[in-house]
Amino acid sequence: MAKNGSQGSNHAVRVFRVQSAFTELEGQVHGPGELAEATGLDDSTVHRILQSGIRDGIFVREGRGLYRLGPGAARLGLKALTHAPNIDVTHEVLESLRKATDGGLVFLFGLAPFGGARKQCLDMAVGDSDLAELGISRRALLTVFQSLRTGACGRAILAHLPEVIQEGVLAEPPPVEAGPGVFRDEGALLASLKAVREQGVATDSEECAAGWNGLAAPVRWDGLIMGSVAVLKPKDAMPQWPVGVLMAMKEAADVFTETGGGAWSAQTPSSF
């Protein structure tokens, strides 16, 4: 039984690698040879995966020897989104991070399920703070999709998305309500994404709102980017982020990132 379970797990990993290759390669239509090279699998294995996936609509044949992702892949993605973070666990983590940042405004963002590549606030710990001072209502923050190119909270996610999605986000103009520090130069924005991947955190100076600095760390689920944990502090109170705050941010993100028992995992029932 254990052997069969292991074989099934290995097969699932191989299928996932083929699906991921479609999002990482340029263009939408690819052949088995190209996918094999991208995944490190042999041609025959990739061909079998593609053929089996056609029956479930995960892959669609486009001409002779070419394939694209099908609607079944989207359904799997939506099913994965039902594994939302447990609200009781998330809020405890956010409150702890708020204390570690001496009363910062702390948020948990996730990739929005609809409306393109955007982020959506899932939970927050802001104490008695009035979010109107950020130029946004609490209701709007919880319900409105937001650009991934704005703020540390967005760039912590954007840095780990496939290049084809990054290109689409970079093609968007900065939101009119963004702060004075928002990146307007594409080259500078791309360089910031590289820094996020190297450092493990994103920082911003007045990107989301004038007078506020941001810090964020990516949240992953089984290796996929799912969102970010972020904190905002007044620029005068926190012109630079101390090492202790950086460590607290990474530790908070790690709680959500742990699989098989973390606050955001396949074992966590949805609370939304």
Secondary structure as GFF3:
##gff-version 3
##sequence-region A 1 272
A	DSSP	alpha_helix	2	24	.	.	.	ID=ss1
A	DSSP	alpha_helix	32	39	.	.	.	ID=ss2
A	DSSP	alpha_helix	43	55	.	.	.	ID=ss3
A	DSSP	beta_strand	59	61	.	.	.	ID=ss4
A	DSSP	beta_strand	67	69	.	.	.	ID=ss5
A	DSSP	alpha_helix	71	81	.	.	.	ID=ss6
A	DSSP	alpha_helix	87	100	.	.	.	ID=ss7
A	DSSP	beta_strand	105	111	.	.	.	ID=ss8
A	DSSP	beta_strand	118	125	.	.	.	ID=ss9
A	DSSP	three_ten_helix	131	134	.	.	.	ID=ss10
A	DSSP	alpha_helix	138	143	.	.	.	ID=ss11
A	DSSP	beta_strand	146	147	.	.	.	ID=ss12
A	DSSP	alpha_helix	151	158	.	.	.	ID=ss13
A	DSSP	alpha_helix	163	170	.	.	.	ID=ss14
A	DSSP	alpha_helix	186	199	.	.	.	ID=ss15
A	DSSP	beta_strand	202	205	.	.	.	ID=ss16
A	DSSP	beta_strand	212	221	.	.	.	ID=ss17
A	DSSP	beta_strand	224	234	.	.	.	ID=ss18
A	DSSP	alpha_helix	243	257	.	.	.	ID=ss19
###
